């Protein structure tokens, strides 16, 4: 059946203005299979967009919780980058949308639960199911809440939204979870043990996105080694080589801009995509292996926190 589209419930706790980062939330309706959530954000006076990776201006972190446990956590700015990665051939299909300019500026940020960029078909007990739809979230017997942080120093913030869904009574199965990890690194840092990003036998990693370090002078990942049980899965693949591979498969990584420290901070993400050849089952299993290590090389001596966003298949 075709998807239905409805307005999101009213967010609880939106203040007249914000002096600090302020979380607000809604509970999703029961009896619905949710494919995508769209956040619609602005301020009454307009002229405020989402901002950049290092300078968020409108929204902060976004969290999706099931029965109080967080299964998705990512900042609005990094979500915008990760959505755009899936754009075909450098287009803007999955990117953040806007309407108006100046005093009427509104941002529309999608949260894709189902993944519309998937092209394959999954055989489920003899029934052909489009891979683009299989990770939609059924909201039936579980309490699902959406929490969004409003940035500080906003006057008359406005947060609404809409969503795409179909009626359902099915129980929740495998979903795509997102985790954000801040890892302290230095020039003497050893390889990162990837088991900490994994979980149980039912989980598999789809994407590891390594964002530039958060410091005065930013360090980005210039090449990456990745091994599992000493088997080199990625052997010192440079940022440019990795981008070339992703682009050849129809993905759209942001071009690295070395003009200034600011442009490096905003374009320096390295996306380790395990399922770049598209089938959703092409994930990386880490449970049960004696060694799973990711060793990044940086363009300059790193210090501070390397932020890594992990996308993985889980059963909540």
N, C-alpha and C positions, 0 to 999 in steps of 0.2 A: 504494500500500500504506500501511497505518497505520504511524506512526512507532514505533520501538523506543525504550526508555528503559533506560539502564544507568548504573552508578556511574562517576565519573571515576577515572582512575588515581590512585595515592597521590602527593601532592605531595612533591617532594624538598626537603630542607633546612629543615623546620619545627623551630625551636628550642624548648627548654623554656620560654624567655621571651625577650622582645626588649628590647634597650636602645636600638636604633636601627631605622629602617625596614629591613625585611628582605625581599628578594625570594625567592620560592619558585616552583617551576615543575613542569609535567608536559608530556609529549609525547602528543598525541592519537593514537588508534589509526588504522591505515591501513585502507583499504577501506570507509570510511564517509562518507556525506553528512550532515554535521552541521548541524542546524537551529538548535539552541539549547544553550547551556552554562549551567548553574546553579551558582553558588558558594554553598556552605553554610558559614557562618563564625560562630564564637563563641569564648568563652574558657571554661575549665573552671569558673570561678566564676560565669559568666553576667553579666548586667546591663551588657553592652557591645554597643551597636549600631554601625551604620556611621558615625554622626555626621552633621554638617552639612557644607555646602560649605566653610566656613571653619574647621571644627573636626573633621577626620576622627579617628575613634577606634579603628577596627578594621582596615580595609583602606585602602591607598593607591592607587597607580596599577595599572591592569590593562593588560597588553600581549599581543597575539596576534601571533606571528611566523611567517613562512613562509620556510623555509630560512635562518633567522637574521635576516631583514629584518622590521622592525616594520610591520604593516599596520593594527593598531588600538592606540591608546594613549589612555586616558582614566582619570581618577580614578574610584573606586567611587562617590563622592558625586555627581559630574557625570553618570555613567552612570545613576544612579537618577533624576536630573532628566530626562534625555533619554528614558529609557524611559517615564516618566510622561507626557511630552508627547504620546505616542501613545495614551493612554487615551481611550476614547470617552466623550464627554459628561460629563467630570469624574469618571469612575469610577476604579477602581484595577486594571484588568485586567492591565496590563503593569508595574505598580509592584513594588518590592521587597516580599517577603513575610516574615513573621516567625512563629515559633511559640514558645510559652512566654512567661513573664515573669520578671523578676528573675533568679534563679540559673539558670533554664532557658532564657533568651532565646537564640534562634538566628535569624540573618538569612539569607534566600535571595535572592540577587541574580542576575537573568537577564542573559545576554549573547545577544541575538538576532542570529543570523547570517542566517537567513531572517527575513522581516519579516511576522509574522502579521496585522498590521493592514491590509495591502494587500487591496483588494477586487477589483481587476481581473483580467483574463486576458491573458496574453502569447501571441502566435502565433509559435511557433518552428518554421519550416519546415512549416507546416500542422498542427502539433500544438498544441492549446490547453493552456497551462501556467499554473496560478494564479500571479499575481505574488507572492503570499505565500510562495512556495517557491523562486523562481528564484535567489535570492542565497544559498542554503545553500552551505556550503563543502565541496567534495569533497576528502577527505583520502586521496590514493592515492599518487602518485609524489612528492609534496612533503612535507617534514618540517614539521609544524605544532606549535608549542609555545605554551603558555599560561603567562604569568608574572604573578604576583600579589604585590603588596607588602603585607606585614603591618606594621601601624603600630607605632610605638615604645611601649615601656612596657606590653607585654602579658604577662600571666602565663598560662602553659599555653594558648597559642592553638590553636584547632582549625579547620582548613580542609579541607573535603572538597567533594563536589558530585556532580552527576549531569548527564546530557545526553540530548538527543533526536536521533535519527539514523535513517537507513535505509542498508542496504548499497548500495555503488556501485562501479563501476570507471571512472567518467567522470573526465576531466581537469578541472583547475581552470580556470574561465572568469572571467567578471566577478563581482566581490565588492564588498561595501560596506566601504570602509576608513574609519577614524577617525583624525584627527590632532589633536594638542593643540599650540597655538601660544601663547606668551606674548609679547605685543607691548608694548613700552614706549610709553606715551602721556603727553602733557602738554596743558595748555591751548592750546599752540601747535602741536599735532600736525596735520599735513595728513591728507588722506584716506588710507586704507590701500590699498595696491596689492594687488589680489586675485589677480593672477597667481601670487604666491608660494604660494597655497593650491591652485592648479590643478596641471597637469602636462601629459601628452601628449594627443594628439587623442582617445584612447580613454577619457579621464576626464571626468566631469561632476559638478559639486557639487550635492548634494541639500539640505544644511542647513548654515548657519553659525550657531553659537550663541555669542553674546558675553556672557560672564559679567562681573559687576562687577569693578572694579579691585581689586587686592590691596594695600591700604594701610590706615592707621589710620581715615581717613574714606573710606568707599567711594563711588565714583562709578559710576552705572549708565547704560546707554544709554537716553536718553529719546526720541530719534528717530533715523532712519537714512535716508541717501540712498545710492543705489546706481546706478551708471551703467556702461554698456559701449559703447565707441566713442561717448561723449557722449550716448547714448540713455538717459534716466532710467527704469530698471527699477523702482526704488522712489524716490519723490519725497518726502523728509522725512516718512516714515510714523512716527507716534509709537508709543511702546510700547503704549499703550492701543488705538490703531487696529489695530496688528499683532495683538494678542491677540484682538480682536474678530473679525478675519478668520479666524484659526486656529480659534477656538472654533466659528465658523459652519461649518467644514469637519470638525467632529468631533474636533479636537485639544484638548488640555487643558493649555495653558501655566499655570504657577504664577501666581496672582494677586499683583501687586506690593503688598508690605506696607511702608509708609513709617513704621511706628511707631518704629523705631530704626535705628541703623546696622547692628546685627546682622541685623535682619529684611530690610533692604535687601540686604545681602550674600548672604542666602540665598534671596531671591525676585527678584533683579534681572536675571536672564538674559533677553536679547532673542534670540528665535529667528527667523532669516531663513530661512524654509522655501520652497525653490524648487518643490517638488513637493506643495504643500499640497492640490492638487486630485486627488491620489492616484496617477496613473499614474507608475510608477517611471522612465519615460523622460523625465519633465519635469524634467530636470536643467539646470544652467547650465554651458554651455561657456565656458571662458576662454582656451583656447589659440587663438592666431591673431588675437586682437583687439589693436588698438593701445593700448587703454585700458580697464581694468576697475578701477573705484575704489569703495570703500565708505567713506562719510564719516559717522561717528557723532557725534551731539551728546549731551553728558552733562548730567546734572542739576546737576552742580557741576564746578569745575575738576578734571580728572583728573590723577593722578600715579601712577607705578608701572607695573604690568603689567596689561594687559587680556588675559584668557585667552579664546581662541577655540577652540572644538571644531568641526572641519570633518568632515562626513560626505560621502563622494563615492564614485562608482562607478569602480573601477579594474580593470585586468587584470594580475594579478601575474606 
